[in-house]
Amino acid sequence: MTPLVSIEDLRVAFNGVPVLRGVDIALQKGEAVGLVGESGSGKSVTWLAALGLLPRHAQVSGSVRLDGRPILGAPAAELDQVRGGRIAMIFQDPASALNPVLTIRRQLCEALALHRDLQGNAVKAEARRLLDLVGIPDAGRRLEAYPHEFSGGQVQRIMIAMALAGNPDLLIADEPTTALDATIQAQILELLSTVRRELGMAMVLISHDLGVVAENCDRVAVMYAGRIVEQAPSNQLFADPVHPYAQGLIGALPPLDGPRRRLTAIPGTVPDPAHMPGGCAFAPRCALVADACGLAAPTLAPIADDRSVACVRAEVSRRALLGIAAE
Amino acid sequence: MGRYFAIRIGRAALTIVLVVTFAFVVLRLSGDPALMILGPEAPPEVLAAFRKAWGLDDPIWAQYFDYFGAIAKGELGRSMRDGRPAIELVLERIPATLALTLPAFFFKVALGVPAGIYAALHRGSGIDRAVMMTAVAGFTVPSFVLALLLVLVFAVQLGWLPSGGQDSWRHAILPIATLSLGGAAVLARFTRSAMLEVLGQPYIRTASAKGVPWRKVVTSHALPNAAIPTVTILGFMVGTLIAGAVVVESVFAWPGVGRLLVVAVANRDLAVVQCILLLVAMTMVTSNLVVDFLYGFLDPRLRSKGAHA
């Protein structure tokens, strides 16, 4: 089956400094995939690059396909149809993501006019329906309001309504709850998973919050320094992480059940993109580092049907985790 | 909304009072009009009679209150030189000044705003650099230098245009060009930076992510936001329509308000100077009020802030 979206060897550099160093990921229809990693690991850049939303000075190479058709470097008119129509995106800071001088109606109806064959009153009726759908009370009247008249959580709901306006097959949610209060976070995530279920839409949830991803996604990809280092179904990744970086991330989470244990931190810091170590980018921070790690950057290789990992020490790492004496 | 404007109108009135007071004090501290107009050789009794006739021997506070009383009645005094009402002298010069400043305003906007927008949209390109270099040159070169340069090239070297006077429309070309170039440069730079600021905002990315074609992102998302800071500088330019050409009028011997001001200040013709300052203050303040009103129109955030304030 052709995946909905497949990204192969996607690379991005800003002014010659590589920030995305060969990303491969594929998404099936209706699937929810989480993308986790530290700030700067390239989670957002991956999707901004795929949709051609990076500033002009970014150098992008690789391949991005939607239903098998290449969209990377596609003509502007074709990309405009994809953006919002097939793949919609919502962003981290809802307060600045809506145009402050245009009414909600103008911004919502703009998206509807671009991607839906609606005329006159039908546009406004659909806008009202979308606001109802995302839980904005008194939608008819609120359409005439401006973004600053809504709270942060409400603006994110409006952003979601706007993203749904084009009936997309895929929604990229780029840290959709990071700027919101904890209680509002839960509501927004709830809303996202409801609409996703109802509309059968695929979703990419970009987050640095592992808990959020575990709860909302079928599959997780862990990114480090511009590469995907491990991909696995959510439950497997959390139960049995293989890549030492993924182990580190999960080891830093407090367990909800079981005995209390000391939380571990990953030593060191993320390498500077301008001075990447040769070989595995995680090697300088890795407890299991071996000579082979410095030779070449490991590629993402399957370790099971639906799992892959980019680590030459994957086997050792897995055994260490399971408490089996290494070698 | 009503309160927003009430506060601004109150402030505007206060500004005018302060400007007029300042002019009154400074002019009276800076020299004796009797001596300036009649000359140092004038007999003391003539000087005394002149001072008495114009009320210059009253205490300064009494002069001040008389002056405000007169303004309140719409009397702006008479020129000490020829006894004509000051307002008449000033008003008859206004058309000449507007003949320069209005076309210049048009050219500033017509050149500066599109140049700034274009430069911002093609940031880093050759055209952007060329526009910005011209703009820096345009507003660092003082207008009298630019005026003299233009005279040197077009009047002296090429002989295409007259170097001064007000006999035909051709005489207006160089003064208008001088005023336009400087203003267009300021406006181009300002528009460019306003536009760049807006283009970097997340809502521009949102619009692109929605599938809005780039041309429409610029016209319906970026421009309305970039207009807000640009209107400020436009308002300031409208405020200088009456007296923004002091230097240029002097260089080109153009008989406008600016030249009248220079002559009146040199002669300590108090009523005329005060009258011009009052007029300038009023245009400035009015254009600022219009700008405030436009802000409310352009920026919904201000509108509701005003309503809740």
Contacts between the chains, C-beta under 8 A, distances in Angstrom:
chain1	res1	chain2	res2	distance
A	48	B	205	8.0
A	51	B	209	6.6
A	53	B	205	5.9
A	53	B	208	5.7
A	53	B	209	5.9
A	57	B	124	7.9
A	76	B	213	7.0
A	76	B	214	6.6
A	77	B	213	7.4
A	80	B	211	4.6
A	80	B	212	7.2
A	80	B	213	5.3
A	81	B	211	6.5
A	82	B	211	7.4
A	83	B	208	6.7
A	83	B	209	5.5
A	83	B	210	6.6
A	83	B	211	4.1
A	84	B	209	6.6
A	84	B	210	4.2
A	84	B	211	3.4
A	84	B	212	7.9
A	85	B	211	5.7
A	88	B	209	7.1
A	88	B	210	7.6
A	89	B	209	4.4
A	91	B	202	6.0
A	91	B	205	7.2
A	91	B	206	6.6
A	91	B	209	7.9
A	93	B	202	6.2
A	96	B	201	6.4
A	96	B	202	4.5
A	96	B	203	6.4
A	97	B	202	4.8
A	97	B	203	5.8
A	97	B	205	7.8
A	97	B	206	4.8
A	98	B	203	5.7
A	98	B	206	6.7
A	99	B	203	4.4
A	99	B	206	7.6
A	99	B	207	6.9
A	99	B	221	5.4
A	99	B	224	8.0
A	99	B	225	7.2
A	100	B	203	7.2
A	100	B	225	7.1
A	100	B	299	7.5
A	100	B	300	7.2
A	100	B	301	6.1
A	101	B	224	4.9
A	101	B	225	5.7
A	101	B	228	7.7
A	101	B	298	6.7
A	101	B	299	6.2
A	101	B	300	6.1
A	102	B	220	7.7
A	102	B	221	7.5
A	102	B	224	7.3
A	103	B	300	8.0
A	110	B	207	7.9
A	110	B	210	6.9
A	110	B	212	6.5
A	110	B	220	7.8
A	111	B	210	4.9
A	111	B	211	7.4
A	114	B	210	6.9
A	114	B	211	5.0
A	114	B	212	6.6
A	115	B	211	6.3
A	146	B	300	4.2
A	146	B	301	7.2
A	146	B	304	7.7
A	148	B	300	7.1
A	148	B	301	5.0
A	148	B	304	7.2
A	149	B	304	6.8
A	159	B	206	7.5
A	162	B	206	7.9
A	162	B	210	6.6
A	165	B	210	7.9
A	166	B	210	7.6
A	166	B	211	6.7
